[in-house]
Amino acid sequence: MPKYISENCFEYIEWQSVYIEKFKNENNNLYLTFKNLEITNEHPLNPFETEWETDEAVVVFYDFEVLDSGYYDCSQVQKQVKSYDKCPYVPISLLHLINDFTIVTENIKRKNKSFFIQTFEGFPWQYGEDNWGYFKLKYKRIEMMWDSFYNQDDNNVRY
């Protein structure tokens, strides 16, 4: 059992440039494992007075559905004028897309009492460094789980 569990905590996660280390789809839940995640100082479980990185963290999207998944293939577009809206969109399965993926940005598109709709964008490395990946999930809830903070023993922790 993880030491820290945070439910529906997406507004406290800094999603910028986080690589998906592992993933699995089990019982209609999507598990994404990250080497670490940075959480804001406002996060209720952050004992530090500033933003701080966790050690390995798992984010679980419960009862999820993939609404869209693919990448913009910009391999044939001139580098000086590269604009993703000029690149053809290639739909692919989510599990193929996130096999080698760095999340750069995310956005909550909709939330209500029943579900969330959230988009993630970033680099789908296995399809080339000139491409831009995109996936959109609908899920009932999200949990972030981790056991420790980066360099936790080396810092003054307020409890």
C-alpha positions, 0 to 999 in steps of 0.5 A, spaced: 500 500 500 502 506 498 504 511 503 501 517 499 494 517 495 491 523 493 484 523 489 482 527 483 488 531 484 490 533 477 490 541 479 496 540 484 500 536 479 505 539 474 505 535 468 510 539 464 515 534 461 514 527 464 516 521 461 511 515 462 516 509 464 510 504 464 503 503 463 498 498 463 490 497 462 487 493 467 480 492 469 478 498 465 483 502 469 489 506 466 495 506 470 501 510 468 508 510 472 512 516 472 519 516 475 517 522 479 512 528 478 512 535 481 506 537 485 505 544 487 506 547 494 498 547 495 497 539 494 494 537 501 500 531 502 506 536 500 509 537 507 514 542 503 513 549 503 514 549 495 513 545 489 516 538 490 518 532 486 515 525 488 519 519 487 516 514 483 509 515 482 503 512 479 497 515 476 490 511 475 485 513 471 479 509 473 473 507 469 476 510 463 475 511 456 479 513 450 476 519 446 481 520 441 489 518 441 494 519 435 499 524 433 500 529 428 506 527 423 510 533 421 516 529 418 514 532 411 513 539 413 519 544 413 522 545 420 522 553 419 515 553 418 512 547 422 505 548 425 502 542 427 495 544 424 498 543 417 501 536 419 496 530 418 493 527 424 494 519 424 489 516 429 492 510 433 491 506 439 492 509 446 497 503 448 501 504 442 501 512 442 504 512 450 509 506 449 514 512 448 511 518 450 513 524 454 507 529 457 508 536 455 501 539 457 494 537 459 488 540 460 481 539 463 476 540 458 470 538 462 468 535 469 462 534 473 459 529 478 460 523 474 466 524 470 472 528 467 474 529 460 482 531 460 487 531 454 494 530 454 499 532 449 507 531 448 512 527 444 511 520 441 518 519 441 517 512 437 514 516 431 519 521 430 522 527 434 518 532 429 511 529 431 506 531 436 502 526 440 495 527 443 490 523 447 483 525 450 481 521 456 474 520 459 474 517 466 470 517 473 476 519 478 484 519 478 488 517 484 496 519 484 500 514 489 507 514 491 511 512 497 516 518 498 519 525 496 525 526 492 531 527 497 526 527 503 531 525 508 535 531 506 530 537 507 526 540 513 519 537 513 513 540 516 508 536 519 
